């Protein structure tokens, strides 16, 4: 009995150390990420924000409300999509969404999100959870690609005087999309599996998923897209960038499309978004420093801030074996 108690205490201590390691690694990632930004210095960043009164109480409140709406919709989407597998309440869905964000922040392509969410469920449900998480991300990507195509088309029709640069951009984007489609075709006829399912079986599982939930998931994804793209536009207004709404949104939608098809790892996400944003907004003669500040603020608001909250859920996480949550 004494040996069992010692073993239990050892396991508990080991698990606490793992949770602390995840939180510390996330905080370290955030610190070194901010400290390592070469495109913009601390002085430039804080000077331009303070000079334009960006973070006044009113503006900060609006930005935080938009961030909360973004993650509220993501939480509701996750709660809805996971319902056929296991019914969870909003608090559990929020813990899983923000906790998995924190745990995956420092992993390539945020791949750790899949494993982190699966750990909240019983072992016999985890393959299905992996599949649902893939489906959730696929719905968001579908919205990004569709609206990004609209944005690119608008830029093409209204800024064809920039034909040389934009043709290169368009060719690169189309090339990336062709590569993506080619990979999907190859995977379709290969033995590669996702969540233990071959591509044909994966397609079959997705097609058999309740259509009403797919529709709800798509609407949540679309609503999220509207929220964080408007948040970007709102920051443009705070930085006194004088461009009309349709021009700004076309560039924002194009940026999210290009970033989504560019092969990258998440640790460089803010750098890549900053570079693509600067390039696209240069078509509209927008100040480079303002664009970099906005991209950094978007990263802080939509990834750093939620991950800090998510660290609470990571520290309070309890492993699920065979019992219910």
C-alpha angles and dihedrals in degrees: 000000000000090000091052092051091049091048091050092049091048091052091048092050091048091051092049089051090052091052092047090048091054093050093045091048090051093050090046090050091052093047097048091041092057093040091049098053104123097175093069132022127222089248094053092045098050095037094056093043094050094042092055095038089236096160100047114145092260095047093044090051092052092048093048092047089054090048091050091048090051093055093038089060091045090052093048090048092052092046090051097046095047093049097095089056100039132348110236131177125239094261092055091046090050092049091050094046098047096033092053090048091056093045093049099041095099097037124099111271087352086281089153089073090077095055094039094055092044091057090065090067137062115276093250090058099046099091090053090048090053089053093048091049089052089049091050092053091044091056091052091047091050091056091047093052095045096047092039089057089054090050093049091048091051091051091048093052096044104035104039089131084079089059099141098052095035093048089055090049093047093047091050092048093048090046090053091049091049090051090049092050091046091053091050091051091049091048090049090064097037134083092246112132136203117203087351093305129113116235094258091049090045090055089048092052092048093047090051092050113112107278093215090059092047088052092049090048091051091050091049089049091049092048091050090051091052091050100051094038089052089047088057090049091048089055089050088057092048089052087052094241105171105217130117123256098253094049091048094047093047090056093044092050091046090050093053091047094051093045091049093055097040111099106239145133121249095245088072095042097109092044093051093045089049093051094046091045093051091049095049097042089050085074086065095042093246117165111263095219092054091051092050091049091050093048090050092048091050089053092048093047100043103033112017098042095046091044090055088056089043090058087070090058092046092053091048095044116127119197117248118221117161100324124089121262 
